[in-house]
């Protein structure tokens, strides 16, 4: 966390510049001219200009297109850094935010077909990971995640992602860490749990264990958790 805070406050310096030229040529059928020049910057001084390569322009356009179609607001994420935050990357070509929650009570909603009553349940510690369009959730034992992660013991949840079909949550108007974390958590917990995704996530009957935890108020039995194929360090990069 301290390293991340240092990165936020780090001094940045210009290293490259793109200069766009536009003009007209009289008495020529195609009169509009455009030219893009690249200049390196060293010690605050610009170097000699060189034409921008077509391959570089194509790469830039691809990145801009992804930025516009994808998660413009997520790229501008900022604000107070919460203690639960483990990792963040908000580059235009890579969006990712990873955070955790200690064991806590959560309200859960179930489809009628599961025959599980809606109610609050103590859930194990969870690690959430979002790339701006998809959410992944893993469990951990204890009060702070270490190396080993486990499959999240819920319906709708697989190792490769979460099904968020029934959630209707408005995206945050303030692009802060806290707002985005709250948004993804609401997307997950306000969805109806419907079906197993990627097989049974625990050693035992998930519906039976879930019913018992809701009815008794007991904490989720972490001894039934199954190790995930990913470790924590796999998410933090």
MDAnalysis code that builds the backbone (N, CA, C; Angstrom):
import MDAnalysis as mda
import numpy as np

u = mda.Universe.empty(711, n_residues=237, atom_resindex=np.repeat(np.arange(237), 3), trajectory=True)
u.add_TopologyAttr("name", ["N", "CA", "C"] * 237)
u.add_TopologyAttr("resid", np.arange(1, 238))
u.add_TopologyAttr("resname", ["UNK", "UNK", "UNK", "UNK", "UNK", "UNK", "UNK", "UNK", "UNK", "UNK", "UNK", "UNK", "UNK", "UNK", "UNK", "UNK", "UNK", "UNK", "UNK", "UNK", "UNK", "UNK", "UNK", "UNK", "UNK", "UNK", "UNK", "UNK", "UNK", "UNK", "UNK", "UNK", "UNK", "UNK", "UNK", "UNK", "UNK", "UNK", "UNK", "UNK", "UNK", "UNK", "UNK", "UNK", "UNK", "UNK", "UNK", "UNK", "UNK", "UNK", "UNK", "UNK", "UNK", "UNK", "UNK", "UNK", "UNK", "UNK", "UNK", "UNK", "UNK", "UNK", "UNK", "UNK", "UNK", "UNK", "UNK", "UNK", "UNK", "UNK", "UNK", "UNK", "UNK", "UNK", "UNK", "UNK", "UNK", "UNK", "UNK", "UNK", "UNK", "UNK", "UNK", "UNK", "UNK", "UNK", "UNK", "UNK", "UNK", "UNK", "UNK", "UNK", "UNK", "UNK", "UNK", "UNK", "UNK", "UNK", "UNK", "UNK", "UNK", "UNK", "UNK", "UNK", "UNK", "UNK", "UNK", "UNK", "UNK", "UNK", "UNK", "UNK", "UNK", "UNK", "UNK", "UNK", "UNK", "UNK", "UNK", "UNK", "UNK", "UNK", "UNK", "UNK", "UNK", "UNK", "UNK", "UNK", "UNK", "UNK", "UNK", "UNK", "UNK", "UNK", "UNK", "UNK", "UNK", "UNK", "UNK", "UNK", "UNK", "UNK", "UNK", "UNK", "UNK", "UNK", "UNK", "UNK", "UNK", "UNK", "UNK", "UNK", "UNK", "UNK", "UNK", "UNK", "UNK", "UNK", "UNK", "UNK", "UNK", "UNK", "UNK", "UNK", "UNK", "UNK", "UNK", "UNK", "UNK", "UNK", "UNK", "UNK", "UNK", "UNK", "UNK", "UNK", "UNK", "UNK", "UNK", "UNK", "UNK", "UNK", "UNK", "UNK", "UNK", "UNK", "UNK", "UNK", "UNK", "UNK", "UNK", "UNK", "UNK", "UNK", "UNK", "UNK", "UNK", "UNK", "UNK", "UNK", "UNK", "UNK", "UNK", "UNK", "UNK", "UNK", "UNK", "UNK", "UNK", "UNK", "UNK", "UNK", "UNK", "UNK", "UNK", "UNK", "UNK", "UNK", "UNK", "UNK", "UNK", "UNK", "UNK", "UNK", "UNK", "UNK", "UNK", "UNK", "UNK", "UNK", "UNK", "UNK", "UNK", "UNK", "UNK", "UNK", "UNK"])
u.atoms.positions = np.array([
    [0.830, -1.200, 0.000],
    [0.000, 0.000, 0.000],
    [0.867, 1.253, 0.000],
    [1.949, 1.228, 0.814],
    [2.817, 2.398, 0.873],
    [3.454, 2.661, -0.487],
    [3.866, 1.573, -1.190],
    [4.467, 1.736, -2.515],
    [3.486, 2.363, -3.485],
    [2.208, 1.966, -3.376],
    [1.206, 2.527, -4.276],
    [1.010, 4.016, -4.023],
    [0.988, 4.412, -2.738],
    [0.836, 5.824, -2.401],
    [2.017, 6.626, -2.923],
    [3.224, 6.039, -2.866],
    [4.406, 6.712, -3.391],
    [4.282, 6.917, -4.901],
    [3.715, 5.925, -5.599],
    [3.530, 6.045, -7.041],
    [2.585, 7.184, -7.391],
    [1.519, 7.334, -6.576],
    [0.558, 8.401, -6.834],
    [1.192, 9.778, -6.700],
    [2.192, 9.891, -5.809],
    [2.837, 11.182, -5.558],
    [4.141, 11.358, -6.327],
    [4.469, 10.389, -7.182],
    [5.751, 10.423, -7.885],
    [5.809, 11.580, -8.888],
    [7.002, 12.126, -9.064],
    [7.211, 13.198, -10.046],
    [7.292, 12.581, -11.435],
    [6.584, 13.170, -12.384],
    [6.636, 12.682, -13.760],
    [7.168, 13.783, -14.663],
    [7.904, 13.376, -15.695],
    [8.525, 14.343, -16.607],
    [8.159, 13.974, -18.043],
    [8.057, 14.963, -18.942],
    [7.743, 14.668, -20.347],
    [8.914, 13.971, -21.035],
    [8.605, 12.957, -21.830],
    [9.641, 12.220, -22.556],
    [9.453, 12.252, -24.067],
    [8.212, 12.489, -24.518],
    [7.927, 12.496, -25.952],
    [6.843, 13.520, -26.251],
    [6.866, 14.021, -27.489],
    [5.838, 14.977, -27.910],
    [5.388, 14.657, -29.330],
    [4.088, 14.796, -29.568],
    [3.541, 14.680, -30.913],
    [3.067, 16.062, -31.344],
    [3.486, 16.494, -32.507],
    [3.105, 17.805, -33.033],
    [2.304, 17.593, -34.317],
    [1.095, 18.156, -34.338],
    [0.201, 17.998, -35.480],
    [0.239, 19.266, -36.335],
    [0.481, 19.093, -37.621],
    [0.519, 20.211, -38.562],
    [-0.680, 20.103, -39.497],
    [-1.255, 21.250, -39.838],
    [-2.359, 21.271, -40.783],
    [-2.232, 22.527, -41.641],
    [-2.494, 22.392, -42.940],
    [-2.382, 23.548, -43.818],
    [-3.108, 23.324, -45.127],
    [-2.989, 24.275, -46.028],
    [-3.653, 24.193, -47.330],
    [-2.660, 24.531, -48.431],
    [-2.881, 23.956, -49.583],
    [-2.086, 24.275, -50.768],
    [-3.038, 24.844, -51.811],
    [-2.799, 26.051, -52.247],
    [-3.688, 26.701, -53.210],
    [-3.561, 26.056, -54.599],
    [-4.668, 26.087, -55.322],
    [-4.731, 25.588, -56.695],
    [-4.433, 24.093, -56.811],
    [-4.637, 23.363, -55.690],
    [-4.477, 21.905, -55.720],
    [-5.819, 21.300, -55.335],
    [-6.245, 20.269, -56.095],
    [-7.576, 19.692, -55.873],
    [-7.746, 19.216, -54.434],
    [-6.739, 18.499, -53.906],
    [-6.757, 18.088, -52.500],
    [-5.967, 19.120, -51.726],
    [-6.663, 20.111, -51.189],
    [-5.970, 21.271, -50.629],
    [-5.614, 21.122, -49.154],
    [-6.308, 20.212, -48.426],
    [-6.025, 20.060, -46.995],
    [-4.832, 19.138, -46.779],
    [-3.868, 19.604, -46.010],
    [-2.687, 18.807, -45.696],
    [-2.600, 18.580, -44.193],
    [-2.101, 17.395, -43.810],
    [-1.909, 17.090, -42.389],
    [-0.618, 16.306, -42.231],
    [0.037, 16.532, -41.102],
    [1.336, 15.895, -40.871],
    [1.537, 15.758, -39.361],
    [2.000, 14.595, -38.932],
    [2.258, 14.362, -37.512],
    [3.745, 14.104, -37.316],
    [4.306, 14.827, -36.385],
    [5.743, 14.740, -36.132],
    [5.996, 14.282, -34.698],
    [6.980, 13.414, -34.538],
    [7.368, 12.946, -33.202],
    [8.711, 13.566, -32.802],
    [8.774, 14.046, -31.540],
    [10.029, 14.596, -31.007],
    [10.288, 14.010, -29.626],
    [11.514, 13.546, -29.416],
    [11.916, 13.088, -28.092],
    [12.243, 14.296, -27.227],
    [12.013, 14.154, -25.926],
    [12.305, 15.235, -24.981],
    [13.335, 14.737, -23.972],
    [14.439, 15.455, -23.873],
    [15.489, 15.088, -22.934],
    [15.930, 16.313, -22.151],
    [15.885, 16.196, -20.828],
    [16.254, 17.319, -19.945],
    [15.447, 18.581, -20.262],
    [14.171, 18.385, -20.637],
    [13.294, 19.508, -20.903],
    [13.412, 20.104, -22.286],
    [14.317, 19.570, -23.114],
    [14.526, 20.113, -24.465],
    [14.071, 19.110, -25.514],
    [13.368, 19.618, -26.550],
    [12.890, 18.751, -27.619],
    [14.010, 18.449, -28.603],
    [14.040, 17.207, -29.076],
    [14.997, 16.810, -30.090],
    [14.471, 17.086, -31.485],
    [15.161, 16.559, -32.466],
    [14.773, 16.777, -33.862],
    [13.464, 16.055, -34.163],
    [12.641, 16.675, -35.027],
    [11.360, 16.087, -35.385],
    [11.499, 15.006, -36.439],
    [10.709, 13.941, -36.288],
    [10.690, 12.854, -37.258],
    [9.234, 12.505, -37.578],
    [8.950, 12.132, -38.819],
    [7.568, 11.746, -39.148],
    [7.131, 10.561, -38.301],
    [5.898, 10.595, -37.825],
    [5.362, 9.497, -37.026],
    [5.081, 8.309, -37.943],
    [5.569, 7.140, -37.564],
    [5.398, 5.957, -38.396],
    [3.930, 5.528, -38.453],
    [3.531, 4.962, -39.581],
    [2.151, 4.502, -39.745],
    [1.808, 3.425, -38.720],
    [2.775, 2.560, -38.403],
    [2.526, 1.501, -37.423],
    [2.251, 2.085, -36.040],
    [2.943, 3.186, -35.719],
    [2.728, 3.844, -34.428],
    [1.360, 4.507, -34.393],
    [0.979, 5.144, -35.510],
    [-0.348, 5.771, -35.604],
    [-1.441, 4.725, -35.440],
    [-1.269, 3.574, -36.090],
    [-2.260, 2.501, -35.988],
    [-2.394, 2.009, -34.551],
    [-1.261, 1.893, -33.862],
    [-1.277, 1.454, -32.467],
    [-1.984, 2.476, -31.579],
    [-1.718, 3.761, -31.832],
    [-2.366, 4.826, -31.068],
    [-3.879, 4.815, -31.287],
    [-4.300, 4.650, -32.544],
    [-5.720, 4.642, -32.854],
    [-6.424, 3.457, -32.201],
    [-5.747, 2.321, -32.145],
    [-6.314, 1.130, -31.511],
    [-6.524, 1.372, -30.019],
    [-5.541, 2.009, -29.390],
    [-5.630, 2.299, -27.956],
    [-6.736, 3.302, -27.679],
    [-6.822, 4.352, -28.518],
    [-7.863, 5.365, -28.345],
    [-9.244, 4.751, -28.526],
    [-9.382, 3.887, -29.527],
    [-10.675, 3.240, -29.773],
    [-11.096, 2.393, -28.582],
    [-10.137, 1.649, -27.999],
    [-10.431, 0.832, -26.829],
    [-10.811, 1.707, -25.644],
    [-10.128, 2.838, -25.529],
    [-10.398, 3.782, -24.442],
    [-11.830, 4.316, -24.528],
    [-12.247, 4.692, -25.741],
    [-13.575, 5.283, -25.934],
    [-14.680, 4.250, -25.743],
    [-14.489, 3.056, -26.308],
    [-15.532, 2.036, -26.252],
    [-15.582, 1.317, -24.911],
    [-14.486, 1.359, -24.195],
    [-14.398, 0.579, -22.970],
    [-14.815, 1.315, -21.735],
    [-13.839, 1.777, -20.990],
    [-14.108, 2.243, -19.640],
    [-13.453, 3.591, -19.394],
    [-13.907, 4.601, -20.114],
    [-13.326, 5.933, -20.012],
    [-13.315, 6.426, -18.576],
    [-14.437, 6.245, -17.874],
    [-14.523, 6.744, -16.509],
    [-13.602, 5.978, -15.579],
    [-13.439, 4.664, -15.829],
    [-12.587, 3.865, -14.962],
    [-11.127, 4.291, -15.093],
    [-10.723, 4.717, -16.293],
    [-9.344, 5.138, -16.504],
    [-9.007, 6.355, -15.657],
    [-9.983, 7.204, -15.367],
    [-9.739, 8.440, -14.629],
    [-9.936, 8.268, -13.127],
    [-9.938, 7.041, -12.640],
    [-10.180, 6.786, -11.235],
    [-9.137, 7.484, -10.365],
    [-9.593, 8.045, -9.229],
    [-8.696, 8.838, -8.391],
    [-9.270, 8.917, -6.979],
    [-8.663, 9.741, -6.134],
    [-9.215, 10.005, -4.802],
    [-8.472, 9.309, -3.679],
    [-9.088, 9.322, -2.496],
    [-8.507, 8.705, -1.312],
    [-8.270, 7.224, -1.551],
    [-7.120, 6.737, -1.107],
    [-6.790, 5.328, -1.307],
    [-7.273, 4.521, -0.105],
    [-8.308, 3.676, -0.275],
    [-8.834, 2.915, 0.859],
    [-7.867, 1.827, 1.313],
    [-7.946, 1.478, 2.580],
    [-7.043, 0.473, 3.150],
    [-7.229, -0.906, 2.512],
    [-8.433, -1.169, 1.995],
    [-8.707, -2.494, 1.427],
    [-8.132, -2.676, 0.028],
    [-7.623, -1.595, -0.570],
    [-7.123, -1.669, -1.950],
    [-5.790, -2.409, -1.999],
    [-5.694, -3.391, -2.892],
    [-4.475, -4.180, -3.040],
    [-3.672, -3.816, -4.280],
    [-4.380, -3.415, -5.342],
    [-3.682, -3.160, -6.620],
    [-4.591, -2.330, -7.514],
    [-3.995, -1.447, -8.308],
    [-4.769, -0.718, -9.301],
    [-3.881, -0.380, -10.491],
    [-4.437, -0.516, -11.680],
    [-3.806, -0.052, -12.909],
    [-4.893, 0.605, -13.733],
    [-4.694, 1.886, -14.086],
    [-5.720, 2.586, -14.851],
    [-5.142, 3.151, -16.143],
    [-4.171, 2.435, -16.729],
    [-3.670, 2.815, -18.039],
    [-4.749, 2.558, -19.087],
    [-4.679, 3.291, -20.201],
    [-5.723, 3.126, -21.218],
    [-5.725, 1.726, -21.824],
    [-4.588, 1.015, -21.764],
    [-4.543, -0.320, -22.349],
    [-4.651, -1.419, -21.302],
    [-4.843, -1.038, -20.047],
    [-4.990, -2.048, -18.999],
    [-5.721, -1.450, -17.811],
    [-6.935, -1.932, -17.546],
    [-7.696, -1.473, -16.393],
    [-7.776, -2.621, -15.398],
    [-7.482, -2.338, -14.158],
    [-7.601, -3.388, -13.152],
    [-7.618, -2.777, -11.761],
    [-8.513, -3.265, -10.918],
    [-8.556, -2.854, -9.526],
    [-8.833, -4.103, -8.687],
    [-8.041, -4.289, -7.634],
    [-8.151, -5.463, -6.779],
    [-8.255, -4.988, -5.336],
    [-9.234, -5.518, -4.598],
    [-9.402, -5.137, -3.197],
    [-9.941, -6.324, -2.416],
    [-9.995, -6.184, -1.092],
    [-10.485, -7.289, -0.275],
    [-11.427, -6.785, 0.818],
    [-12.196, -7.718, 1.362],
    [-13.056, -7.456, 2.515],
    [-12.850, -8.568, 3.542],
    [-12.787, -8.186, 4.798],
    [-12.704, -9.175, 5.870],
    [-14.028, -9.942, 5.951],
    [-14.069, -11.071, 6.677],
    [-15.348, -11.773, 6.873],
    [-16.406, -10.813, 7.404],
    [-17.584, -10.861, 6.824],
    [-18.637, -9.911, 7.188],
    [-19.999, -10.490, 6.858],
    [-21.050, -9.834, 7.367],
    [-22.413, -10.230, 7.028],
    [-22.842, -9.527, 5.754],
    [-23.461, -10.273, 4.863],
    [-23.968, -9.716, 3.609],
    [-25.387, -10.207, 3.360],
    [-26.227, -9.305, 2.826],
    [-27.573, -9.687, 2.405],
    [-27.464, -10.427, 1.083],
    [-28.153, -11.575, 0.992],
    [-28.077, -12.393, -0.214],
    [-29.478, -12.660, -0.755],
    [-29.586, -12.682, -2.091],
    [-30.867, -12.891, -2.755],
    [-30.760, -14.130, -3.654],
    [-31.790, -14.956, -3.628],
    [-31.769, -16.213, -4.366],
    [-33.017, -16.351, -5.236],
    [-32.839, -16.978, -6.383],
    [-33.983, -17.280, -7.228],
    [-34.842, -18.343, -6.549],
    [-36.139, -18.339, -6.830],
    [-37.064, -19.280, -6.178],
    [-36.687, -20.725, -6.457],
    [-36.095, -20.963, -7.616],
    [-35.741, -22.330, -7.980],
    [-34.724, -22.981, -7.061],
    [-33.943, -22.199, -6.340],
    [-32.950, -22.763, -5.432],
    [-33.544, -23.158, -4.089],
    [-34.736, -22.657, -3.788],
    [-35.397, -22.946, -2.512],
    [-34.522, -22.551, -1.316],
    [-33.864, -21.396, -1.445],
    [-33.067, -20.837, -0.352],
    [-33.664, -19.471, -0.020],
    [-34.027, -19.225, 1.226],
    [-34.632, -17.930, 1.565],
    [-33.619, -16.789, 1.486],
    [-34.065, -15.630, 1.032],
    [-33.201, -14.455, 1.076],
    [-32.866, -14.146, 2.538],
    [-31.671, -13.671, 2.769],
    [-31.313, -13.350, 4.143],
    [-29.852, -12.977, 4.272],
    [-29.491, -12.515, 5.465],
    [-28.100, -12.160, 5.739],
    [-27.294, -13.403, 6.096],
    [-26.039, -13.395, 5.645],
    [-25.174, -14.536, 5.925],
    [-23.756, -14.047, 6.183],
    [-23.101, -14.653, 7.149],
    [-21.684, -14.381, 7.345],
    [-20.908, -15.033, 6.198],
    [-20.124, -14.249, 5.487],
    [-19.340, -14.781, 4.371],
    [-17.858, -14.710, 4.740],
    [-17.037, -15.586, 4.170],
    [-15.605, -15.536, 4.473],
    [-14.961, -14.291, 3.864],
    [-13.703, -14.054, 4.192],
    [-12.991, -12.950, 3.567],
    [-12.947, -13.127, 2.063],
    [-13.116, -12.015, 1.328],
    [-13.195, -12.091, -0.133],
    [-12.226, -11.121, -0.795],
    [-11.666, -11.558, -1.912],
    [-10.856, -10.700, -2.777],
    [-11.646, -10.471, -4.058],
    [-11.828, -9.191, -4.428],
    [-12.537, -8.815, -5.649],
    [-11.525, -8.289, -6.667],
    [-11.725, -8.621, -7.925],
    [-10.865, -8.117, -8.990],
    [-11.728, -7.730, -10.192],
    [-11.564, -6.490, -10.678],
    [-12.341, -6.037, -11.836],
    [-11.416, -5.408, -12.876],
    [-11.707, -5.700, -14.141],
    [-10.966, -5.075, -15.234],
    [-11.780, -3.956, -15.871],
    [-12.824, -3.511, -15.190],
    [-13.663, -2.443, -15.707],
    [-14.903, -2.924, -16.412],
    [-14.914, -4.192, -16.824],
    [-16.096, -4.736, -17.480],
    [-16.515, -6.075, -16.886],
    [-15.599, -6.770, -16.219],
    [-15.892, -8.082, -15.649],
    [-15.392, -8.131, -14.211],
    [-16.078, -8.917, -13.381],
    [-15.715, -9.047, -11.967],
    [-15.346, -10.491, -11.655],
    [-14.293, -10.657, -10.850],
    [-13.911, -11.965, -10.319],
    [-13.900, -11.865, -8.798],
    [-14.286, -12.956, -8.132],
    [-14.330, -12.977, -6.667],
    [-13.714, -14.276, -6.166],
    [-12.831, -14.160, -5.165],
    [-12.190, -15.318, -4.550],
    [-12.303, -15.198, -3.030],
    [-12.224, -16.320, -2.347],
    [-12.269, -16.329, -0.889],
    [-10.866, -16.514, -0.329],
    [-10.698, -16.114, 0.934],
    [-9.447, -16.394, 1.646],
    [-9.778, -16.718, 3.097],
    [-8.858, -17.372, 3.768],
    [-9.047, -17.729, 5.171],
    [-8.372, -16.692, 6.051],
    [-8.979, -16.378, 7.185],
    [-8.416, -15.379, 8.075],
    [-9.037, -14.022, 7.838],
    [-8.295, -12.986, 8.237],
    [-8.817, -11.619, 8.160],
    [-8.076, -10.749, 7.149],
    [-7.038, -11.299, 6.510],
    [-6.320, -10.563, 5.471],
    [-5.787, -11.572, 4.461],
    [-5.945, -11.312, 3.162],
    [-5.520, -12.291, 2.166],
    [-4.013, -12.502, 2.150],
    [-3.627, -13.759, 1.999],
    [-2.214, -14.117, 1.867],
    [-2.023, -14.730, 0.482],
    [-1.142, -15.667, 0.348],
    [-0.845, -16.223, -0.979],
    [-1.987, -17.076, -1.519],
    [-2.522, -17.954, -0.667],
    [-3.514, -18.932, -1.120],
    [-4.910, -18.317, -1.191],
    [-5.559, -18.501, -2.333],
    [-6.954, -18.088, -2.517],
    [-7.814, -19.326, -2.713],
    [-9.109, -19.171, -2.476],
    [-10.057, -20.270, -2.611],
    [-11.209, -19.835, -3.504],
    [-11.903, -20.803, -4.046],
    [-13.063, -20.483, -4.861],
    [-14.126, -19.828, -3.986],
    [-14.753, -18.791, -4.489],
    [-15.804, -18.101, -3.734],
    [-16.991, -19.052, -3.569],
    [-17.471, -19.267, -2.344],
    [-18.510, -20.272, -2.097],
    [-19.926, -19.765, -2.364],
    [-20.165, -19.362, -3.604],
    [-21.467, -18.798, -3.961],
    [-21.914, -19.334, -5.315],
    [-23.221, -19.275, -5.534],
    [-23.758, -19.515, -6.867],
    [-23.360, -18.323, -7.749],
    [-23.470, -18.500, -9.064],
    [-23.174, -17.437, -10.051],
    [-21.687, -17.105, -10.149],
    [-20.829, -17.825, -9.414],
    [-19.422, -17.415, -9.295],
    [-18.492, -18.540, -9.700],
    [-17.679, -18.278, -10.738],
    [-16.660, -19.238, -11.169],
    [-15.289, -18.601, -11.087],
    [-14.273, -19.379, -11.337],
    [-12.903, -18.852, -11.239],
    [-12.595, -17.833, -12.341],
    [-13.331, -17.897, -13.433],
    [-13.058, -16.990, -14.554],
    [-13.985, -15.782, -14.589],
    [-14.857, -15.651, -13.602],
    [-15.728, -14.482, -13.591],
    [-17.034, -14.737, -12.877],
    [-17.804, -13.674, -12.735],
    [-19.071, -13.703, -12.020],
    [-20.208, -13.375, -12.984],
    [-21.322, -14.090, -12.868],
    [-22.517, -13.774, -13.645],
    [-23.296, -12.685, -12.921],
    [-23.464, -11.521, -13.558],
    [-24.137, -10.380, -12.937],
    [-25.429, -10.040, -13.672],
    [-26.138, -11.065, -14.091],
    [-27.276, -10.863, -14.975],
    [-28.401, -10.003, -14.433],
    [-28.767, -10.139, -13.141],
    [-29.954, -9.450, -12.636],
    [-29.659, -8.128, -11.936],
    [-28.385, -7.775, -11.800],
    [-28.033, -6.550, -11.068],
    [-28.342, -5.317, -11.907],
    [-28.899, -4.300, -11.256],
    [-29.182, -3.020, -11.901],
    [-28.636, -1.919, -10.997],
    [-27.410, -1.542, -11.245],
    [-26.739, -0.544, -10.411],
    [-26.172, 0.545, -11.314],
    [-26.422, 1.788, -10.958],
    [-25.944, 2.908, -11.763],
    [-24.453, 3.113, -11.547],
    [-23.735, 3.336, -12.637],
    [-22.295, 3.571, -12.517],
    [-22.047, 4.880, -11.773],
    [-20.958, 4.943, -11.013],
    [-20.714, 6.138, -10.193],
    [-20.448, 7.381, -11.027],
    [-20.969, 8.512, -10.551],
    [-20.708, 9.786, -11.223],
    [-19.367, 10.372, -10.785],
    [-18.935, 10.010, -9.569],
    [-17.615, 10.410, -9.090],
    [-16.663, 9.241, -9.303],
    [-15.582, 9.482, -10.036],
    [-14.679, 8.386, -10.397],
    [-13.598, 8.190, -9.330],
    [-14.013, 7.782, -8.133],
    [-13.072, 7.572, -7.038],
    [-12.951, 6.077, -6.742],
    [-11.889, 5.706, -6.040],
    [-11.685, 4.309, -5.667],
    [-12.883, 3.786, -4.862],
    [-13.294, 4.552, -3.850],
    [-14.398, 4.119, -2.994],
    [-15.683, 3.897, -3.790],
    [-15.976, 4.812, -4.721],
    [-17.220, 4.707, -5.500],
    [-17.206, 3.488, -6.416],
    [-16.049, 3.222, -7.063],
    [-15.980, 2.080, -7.970],
    [-16.028, 0.764, -7.203],
    [-15.370, 0.724, -6.044],
    [-15.421, -0.484, -5.220],
    [-16.857, -0.756, -4.783],
    [-17.549, 0.286, -4.316],
    [-18.948, 0.137, -3.897],
    [-19.820, -0.314, -5.071],
    [-19.550, 0.221, -6.259],
    [-20.334, -0.140, -7.449],
    [-20.226, -1.633, -7.747],
    [-18.994, -2.163, -7.779],
    [-18.823, -3.569, -8.113],
    [-19.359, -4.479, -7.023],
    [-19.227, -4.075, -5.772],
    [-19.785, -4.887, -4.695],
    [-21.314, -4.928, -4.769],
    [-21.925, -3.794, -5.077],
    [-23.388, -3.780, -5.237],
    [-23.814, -4.630, -6.420],
    [-23.057, -4.565, -7.511],
    [-23.369, -5.390, -8.676],
    [-23.394, -6.868, -8.304],
    [-22.455, -7.263, -7.446],
    [-22.371, -8.668, -7.051],
    [-23.472, -9.041, -6.059],
    [-23.602, -8.283, -4.993],
    [-24.501, -8.663, -3.907],
    [-25.976, -8.363, -4.188],
    [-26.263, -7.499, -5.142],
    [-27.664, -7.226, -5.489],
    [-28.175, -8.122, -6.616],
    [-27.307, -8.968, -7.151],
    [-27.744, -9.942, -8.147],
    [-28.383, -11.136, -7.450],
    [-29.387, -11.725, -8.069],
    [-29.952, -12.961, -7.544],
    [-28.986, -14.103, -7.826],
    [-28.742, -14.932, -6.812],
    [-27.942, -16.128, -7.022],
    [-28.846, -17.186, -7.645],
    [-28.392, -17.736, -8.769],
    [-29.273, -18.575, -9.589],
    [-28.742, -19.988, -9.778],
    [-27.469, -20.127, -10.147],
    [-26.967, -21.442, -10.558],
    [-25.485, -21.580, -10.249],
    [-25.010, -22.815, -10.263],
    [-23.581, -23.074, -10.115],
    [-22.877, -22.676, -11.405],
    [-21.708, -22.082, -11.260],
    [-20.947, -21.645, -12.430],
    [-19.570, -22.287, -12.352],
    [-19.321, -23.229, -13.248],
    [-18.020, -23.897, -13.236],
    [-17.917, -24.988, -12.192],
    [-19.043, -25.610, -11.838],
    [-19.022, -26.722, -10.896],
    [-19.164, -26.281, -9.445],
    [-19.296, -27.267, -8.558],
    [-19.480, -27.008, -7.133],
    [-18.231, -26.341, -6.551],
    [-18.360, -25.155, -5.917],
    [-17.179, -24.446, -5.430],
    [-16.707, -24.866, -4.039],
    [-17.417, -25.821, -3.379],
    [-17.018, -26.252, -2.037],
    [-17.052, -27.776, -1.943],
    [-16.447, -28.290, -0.889],
    [-16.560, -29.710, -0.580],
    [-17.832, -29.915, 0.240],
    [-18.913, -30.246, -0.427],
    [-20.202, -30.383, 0.240],
    [-21.304, -29.811, -0.614],
    [-22.506, -29.767, -0.078],
    [-23.661, -29.247, -0.799],
    [-23.775, -27.747, -0.524],
    [-23.554, -26.927, -1.540],
    [-23.539, -25.473, -1.353],
    [-24.885, -24.961, -0.859],
    [-25.985, -25.467, -1.402],
    [-27.316, -25.007, -0.995],
    [-27.577, -25.324, 0.475],
    [-27.199, -26.516, 0.905],
    [-27.420, -26.921, 2.299],
    [-26.611, -26.064, 3.259],
    [-25.324, -25.856, 2.931],
    [-24.450, -25.057, 3.787],
    [-24.941, -23.608, 3.854],
    [-25.366, -23.081, 2.724],
    [-25.853, -21.697, 2.668],
    [-27.113, -21.531, 3.510],
    [-28.061, -22.448, 3.350],
    [-29.306, -22.410, 4.139],
    [-29.002, -22.417, 5.636],
    [-28.086, -23.293, 6.044],
    [-27.764, -23.437, 7.469],
    [-27.135, -22.162, 8.015],
    [-26.253, -21.554, 7.239],
    [-25.588, -20.326, 7.688],
    [-26.587, -19.183, 7.837],
    [-27.524, -19.088, 6.919],
    [-28.538, -18.033, 6.998],
    [-29.465, -18.275, 8.187],
    [-29.860, -19.527, 8.391],
    [-30.811, -19.862, 9.450],
    [-30.212, -19.712, 10.846],
    [-28.931, -20.081, 11.006],
    [-28.309, -20.097, 12.340],
    [-27.499, -18.848, 12.651],
    [-27.081, -18.100, 11.612],
    [-26.230, -16.941, 11.840],
    [-24.780, -17.303, 12.075],
    [-24.423, -18.579, 11.859],
    [-23.041, -19.019, 12.050],
    [-22.152, -18.523, 10.908],
    [-20.861, -18.381, 11.192],
    [-19.919, -18.005, 10.151],
    [-19.755, -19.153, 9.163],
    [-19.407, -18.807, 7.934],
    [-19.259, -19.825, 6.901],
    [-18.098, -20.750, 7.275],
    [-18.289, -22.062, 7.159],
    [-17.227, -23.021, 7.525],
    [-16.106, -23.047, 6.474],
    [-15.010, -22.410, 6.755],
    [-13.944, -22.282, 5.751],
    [-13.236, -23.601, 5.450],
    [-13.478, -24.630, 6.277],
    [-12.831, -25.920, 6.013],
    [-13.383, -26.599, 4.762],
    [-14.527, -26.130, 4.244],
    [-15.094, -26.742, 3.036],
    [-14.635, -26.018, 1.760],
    [-13.866, -24.954, 1.903],
    [-13.415, -24.195, 0.735],
    [-12.442, -25.009, -0.110],
    [-12.476, -24.783, -1.415],
    [-11.594, -25.461, -2.373],
    [-10.594, -24.446, -2.915],
    [-9.319, -24.817, -2.964],
    [-8.280, -23.913, -3.449],
    [-8.554, -23.494, -4.898],
    [-8.295, -22.228, -5.183],
    [-8.457, -21.701, -6.543],
    [-7.213, -22.015, -7.371],
    [-7.370, -21.930, -8.681],
    [-6.209, -22.175, -9.546],
    [-5.278, -20.971, -9.583],
    [-5.780, -19.826, -9.097],
    [-4.974, -18.613, -9.047],
    [-4.527, -18.346, -7.618],
    [-3.334, -17.773, -7.461],
    [-2.874, -17.274, -6.160],
    [-3.002, -15.754, -6.160],
    [-2.852, -15.174, -4.986],
    [-3.045, -13.725, -4.872],
    [-2.103, -12.966, -5.797],
    [-0.847, -13.375, -5.882],
    [0.118, -12.667, -6.733],
    [-0.265, -12.689, -8.213],
    [-1.050, -13.697, -8.616],
    [-1.512, -13.744, -10.006],
    [-2.468, -12.587, -10.320],
    [-3.165, -12.123, -9.298],
    [-4.107, -11.004, -9.498],
    [-3.400, -9.651, -9.418],
    [-2.270, -9.614, -8.712],
    [-1.618, -8.328, -8.452],
    [-0.562, -8.006, -9.500],
    [-0.946, -8.149, -10.768],
    [-0.015, -7.822, -11.846],
    [-0.804, -7.608, -13.134],
])
